[in-house]
Amino acid sequence: MRLNFLSIINLIRGQEREQQELRVIHDKLKSTISLLAMLNERNQMLIKQSLEMIDFDMNLLQSLRTSPGVGQYNTSSEVELQGENSGMFDAKS
């Protein structure tokens, strides 16, 4: 036999006050669990969006650092291009 709040409530027939207290506790727990499930889903979505934004930013930075024409001018006004080994952290390797 599997015990849960509803089965315990049914087992204590004749003890109306205790049954009512258990019903109130059951309802509060059910409401709290529903709220936690909703918050968990929201947090998962926010984490996913944050990771996608970080990935976008990393890709943007990497493409800006390796694009032709993007670099620094030296003293003779020549562009020094920065290569792929420019100190960026590569999380995918």
N, C-alpha and C positions, 0 to 999 in steps of 0.2 A: 504494500500500500504506500502510495506516495503522499507525503504530507505537504500541504500548502495552507495558506490562510483560510481559504474557503472550506477545505476539509476539516480543519480544526474548529472552525465556526460551527460546522454541522455536528462535530463530535461533542460539543458542550451544550447540547440542547437543555433547555430549562434554566440556563444561566444567562438571562437576557442582557444584563449589564455588561458582562464579559464579552458576549457576542457582539454587542454594539461597539464596544471599545476596539475589538479586533477588526470590525468592519471599517471603522474610522482609520485605523492604522493601515489597513489594506489599501484603502482608497488613497491615502497620502503617499504610500510607497509607490503605488501604480502611477500616480501623477508625477512624482519625482523621477521615476524611471523614464517616463515619456519625455519629460523635460530634458533629462540627460541625453537621451537618444537624439533629440532634436539638436541640442548644442554640439554633440559629437559630430553629427552630419555637417553642421555649419563650420565647425573647426576643420574638418577634413577638406571641405571646399576651399576655405581660406588658405590652408596649407598648400593645396594643389595650385591655387592661383598665385601664391607667393613664389613657389618653385618655378612655375611657368614664367613669371616676370623676371626672376633671377636668370633663368636660362636665356630669355630674350636679351637681357642686358649684357650677359657674358658674350653672346653671339654678336651683338652690336659692337661691343668693345673690341672683340677679336677682329671683326671685319674692318673696323676703322684703323686698327693698328697694322693690318696687312694689305690695305688697299693701296694701289698705286697713286702717287700724288699726295699721300698723307705722310708727313714726316717732319723733320726739323731742318731748318736752314743752318748751314755752317757759316763761318766767317767769309767765305768766298761766294756767298749767295747760291750755293748748290744745295739741292735737297738731299738729305741723308734719309733714305727709306729705312723703316724699321721692319725687320724680318719677323718670322713666326716665333723665333726664340727670343722674344723680347721680355721675358720674365713673367709672362702670364701663366697662371696656374691652369693646368689642363686636367679638369676633373673627370674627363671621359676616358683617359688612358689608364 
